[in-house]
Amino acid sequence: MIDSFVMFITGFGGNTALVIVLFTLAVRLLLLPLSMRQAKAAKVRQKLAPQLKKLQERHARNPERLSKEVNALYAKEGTSAFAGIGPAIAQMPFLWLMYQVATHPLIGTDLLGRHLAAVVAQYGLISLPALAFVGVIVAIALIAWYTSRRMEAGQFKILKLLPFGTVVAAAFLPLAAGLYLLVSTAWTAAERRVLYPASLNAAT
């Protein structure tokens, strides 16, 4: 399967990077229903925030009862407390596929199959290949900062650091996987602007 997929994406006259971008857009379009469910869950969380706070105060010493009450409250609204993690989990197989593609012998010797450290070691930090890699990482970092600033008010601060995990990943993954992360995170940022209400997109 991997061999066939690699042959497919490399069979476009050297436009492998463009094919990866198009592949990523197709994946995100496929996952759009999950993203819409995630947006719905965010709106429900905002609506239920006062009730959730009361439940937390009432059952602070009984975590099991608190969990049951919270789940029942979400179920009443037709969603769940875990609906928001769907898109992230669903993307993992595609990111794994992109890593397999990047490390395939047909691409592994190409820039798209290289890691940042290998590129710097071969070409130096001030070189076009290294600058292309760094440009992708910087772009992901900017999107992560934007996404973190637009996350729901009142969320744990540690959750606002999660978008920056993609920056760390891009620094250690091959460039092909970093390109996938760049397009995917940009799509996520655009989704938040379109699918989420203004109150959930306000900077905190």
C-alpha positions, 0 to 999 in steps of 0.5 A: 500500500505504501509503495503504491501511494508513494508511486502515486504522489511522485508521479506528477512531474516532481510536484510532490510537495503540491500533491502532499498539500492537496492530499492534506486538504482532501484529508481535512475535507474528509474529516469536516463532519468531525470538526463540525461535531467538535465545534458543536461540543465547544458551543455546548461547553460554553452554554453549560459552563454555569451548570458544570461549575455548580456540579463541580462544586457540588460533587467535588469530593465524589469524582465518580458521581461528578463524571456521571452527572457531567456525562448526563448533562452532555448527553441531554444536549446530544454530545459528549465531553470528549467530542472535541478530540475526534479530529486530532485522533482521526488525523493520526493514521494520516500523519503516520502515512505521511511519515511512512511516505517521507521515509520511503526510499523513493523520497528519503533522499529528497529534501521532503524526506530529510529531518532538519538536523540532517539538512543543517548538517549537509547544507548549513543553517544559512542555505535554501534547504534549511531556510525552507525547513525553518520557514515551515516550522516558523509558519506552524509556530505562528499558527499555533500561537494564533490558535492558542490565543483563540482557544476558549477562555477559562481552559486550563493553561496547559491546554493552550500549550497543546497547539505548540506540540505541532511545532516540536513535531515539525522540528523532528519529523521529515519535511513532508510530514511538516508540510502536512502539519502546516496545511492541517493546522492552517485549516484548523485555524480557518475552521475555528474562524468559520465554525466557532462563535465569536465568543469562542474566538475572542483572544484571552 
